[in-house]
Structure formats: structure tokens, C-alpha cells
């Protein structure tokens, strides 16, 4: 295997930063090799080095976009940070339902949704806890810069490896059906989530406003400037009394537009809420 050169790392890192705000370090050549290998093969190049060389010389917008999308891929699994899902059901949704008077759906955004496990975890939770939420309507939308990831999310089909990460046997049997070597979510869960390709640096104006935003393990992959821009975009699309859920160690990135909710790790409020409503 040909290792990606330092010059090629700098070249692709520049494009990834410009298009998606990704922070790629000089020592991440192996990561670039791993994530671009499939694209290189699909496009007929004999190595990732050859692909990057073509990106430099051809200035092919579509190919460059595909490369950046591949680099933006995130590792994700079902019910990651399980306690946050439990908190949404037990505290955030009741608080928001009282504030809205159940006059409109509660809107949840999985921002940087990857292949959809996060959004589908929320949909499974809601389907299982009708006793807690009653007739409350909830709309779930997932967006990701990677069109390939969005296509996989829409299909709702996951490998044996995927379903072994975070899913109980009970949930696997209840919500999935076997499809060849994969496990596919049953229609009620798949139809509960809508997925769209979108860039958090420039999110669509039509996406609307949300009551709860997941943006976990995304900010830590961005450059400082991109991180600031994304936080601003999330704040602009979060309801005045809405909440932002971040990954481990990411809460400090959102200081300013959001405030930490006292006693709740990774949960931030859009306004000056410091503890959950009684």
C-alpha cells in the first residue's frame, strides 16, 4: 500500500476544511488512506495517491465533493450515550410539551447524522414509550454532508456488526427484520425519520426550527472557525427554549449561544436555563 504523502495530506486537508470545515492533521495520512480507498477503487484509480493527484489537476467539483464526503464519515452506533435518550423522554419532552401546549409537533434534528443510528434510536425510544408521551407528535430529521451516508440511513439496513453495537436482542427482534446478511428496520421506525443531505456550514434555509438538536461527536472534528460557524447555525435553528445535545468533552465548544443544564452532562439549553423544570 502506498502511504499518502505529507504534501497530499495538506492538499486534501485544505479542501476538506474549505468545504466541510474538517480539521485534518498532518499525521492522519492513514485515516485518509482508509476513508478514500473505496472511492479511489470506484473511480478507477490504482491508489489513493493517484486519486488525490487527480483532484489536484482535474479540479473536478463532483469528485472533490465525494472525497470530502468520504473523509467526513463518523463512527456511530445505536443508543450511544444512552442516558441522553432517557433524559429526553423523562424530562425534555414533557417540559417542551407543556410549553407548546401540544399545538404542534416537537421537532428533533440529528445534525451530522451519519448512517442514521442516532435518529433511529430516538424513533425506537418514542415507539416504545407511548405511555410516557401519549399523543405527543414528534418529528425527527437527520442531515449529513455525505450523500452516501444519507442513502444508507434512508435504506435503514444495517450489518450484523452495526446491530451488535448498542442494540439489545429485544430491540433487534422488535424493530428489525433480517434481509440477506443485513438487518433492516421495520417500516414504522423507518417512516418516523426523514433524512436529507445538508452541510452544517451552510444548512438549508428551509430546514426550519428545532426543539431538540443532536450534534454529537461532530464539533470535535472541525476547525475552530468552522466550529464557531456551526454553533451559530445550530443556535439560529434552535427554538428559544430548545436544547442541544453534544458528545463527551464537547460542551465547552458551545459556550455563548448555549448554556449547560446543571447536573446534565452534554445537555445545553438555548436560553439561560440552568436546571430542568420541575
Secondary structure, DSSP 8 states (H G I E B T S, - for coil): -----HHHHHHHHHHHHHHH-B---TT-HHHHHHHHHHHHHHTT-SSHHHHHHHHHHH--HHHHHHHHHHHT-----TTTTHHHHHHIIIIIHHHHHHHHTTSS-EEEEEET-TTSHHHHHHHHHHHH-HHHHTT--EEEEEEES-HHHHHHHHHTEE-HHHHTTT--HHHHHHHEEEETTEEEE-HHHHTTEEEEE--GGG--GGG--EEEEE-TTTGGGB-HHHHHHHHHHHHHTEEEEEEEE--TT-GGGGBTTBEE-TT-TTEEESSS--S---
